[in-house]
Amino acid sequence: MAKGSPGQARTLILRYWLPVLVYVSTIFALSAQSRLSSPLHFQNSDKVMHLLEYGGLGVLLSRAIRASFSSWPWVATSLLTLGVGMAVGAGDEVFQSFVPGRDSTVFDWFADSAGMVLAQIGFLALAKDKEKHD
């Protein structure tokens, strides 16, 4: 983790890691609701919601990991983000399997993972653009 003053550590936690914690907590709070339905109304709309939900997590996680390990190559940050995000998605699906009225499928996890991958494609495109302008 980046070294620095206690104020820098507090800023790192509040600005970068707290949003990740709140977001993951929200994901699990939604997962705990029985018979939660998608706000979209077409076949497999829940997969779109999974993709968007985990795309958002991918953005927040990349941002936090990059801030914490700024000396790492962008690709390493992205790979760690994918690993953590996909593990959160798997944990969420396992959790949902114990919630009455909820389904847990590998296809939901695939959609979660696809959202993470899309977020990382954007993250790496940003990195490439940043390197071009530095």
N, C-alpha and C positions, 0 to 999 in steps of 0.2 A: 504494500500500500504506500502511497505517496507520503513522504516524511514532511513534517512541518510543525507549525505551532498548534496548540490546542484550538485556537480560533479557526485555523485552516481545516482541522479535522472536523470541527463542529459544522463549518460551512459545507464540507464535503458530504457529511451525513444529511444535513437538512436540505441541501439543494439537489443532491443527486440520489441518495439512497432512500430517503423518506418517501419520495414519489413512487419508487419501486415497491416499497413495503405497502403503501396505501393501495397501489394498483393490484398487487397480488392478493391483498386482503379482500379487495372488492371482488376479484375473480372467485375466490373461495366462498365469499358471502353469497354471491349469485348461485354458485354451484350447490350451496346448502339449501336452496329453495326447492321445494317439491313442485313438480309440474310447471317449471318455468318455460314459457314459450318465447320463441323468437319474435321480435317486433316486425320482422319481414315475413311476408306470407306467400312463399312459393316453395316448391320442392327443394329440399336440402338447404333452405335458408339458414338453418342453424350452423351449417358448415361455413357460410359466409361470415356469420357472427363470430365463430371461433377464429377464423382467419384474421378478421379485423381486431379482435380482442388481443390476440397474441402478437399481431403486428405492432400494436401499441406497446405491449410489454417489451418487445424487441427493441423498440426505439429507446424506451426508458432505461432498459438494462445496458444497452451499448453505451449510452451517455454516462451512466454511473461507473461502469467498468473502465471506460476510457478516462474518466476523471480520476479514478483511483490508481490506474496503472498507465499514466500518460507516456511513459517511455516504451511501452510495448508497441510492436508493429500493429497496425490497424487490423490486419488479418487475424492476429492472435486474439485481439479484443473481440472480433466478430465470432471466432470459433468458440471462445469461452461463453459468450452471450448465447450462442446456439445451444451449447451443452446445458447451461443453466436453464434457459427458457424451455427447452424440450423436456428437461427433468421436471420442471414446474408443471408443464402440461400433462405429463404422465401421472404425476402426483394428484393433479386435479381430477383426472379421469378415474383413478383408483378411489379417491374420496367420493366422487359422484356415485360410484358403484354401491356405496353404503347408504345413499340418500333415497328414501322411499319416493317413487314416482319419477326418478331420474334414470337415464340410460348412461352407460359408459361403453363407448366403442372405440376401437382402434382408429376408425375413420375420423372421429372427433380429434384424436391426437394427431392424425395426419394433417388435419386442417390447422390445428394449433401450430404444428411444426412448419407448415407452409407459410403461415403468417410470420413466424420468426425468420424464415429464410428470406422472404420478401423484404422485411425490415433490414436484414443484413445486406441485401443487395443495394438498398438505398444508402445504408451506412457506408459501405465501401465505395459507392459512387461519390458520396460526399468527400470521403477521404482522398480519392483520386483528384477531385476538383480542388480540394484544399492544397494538395501537394503541387498541383499545377500553378496555383497562385502564390505559393510561398517562395 
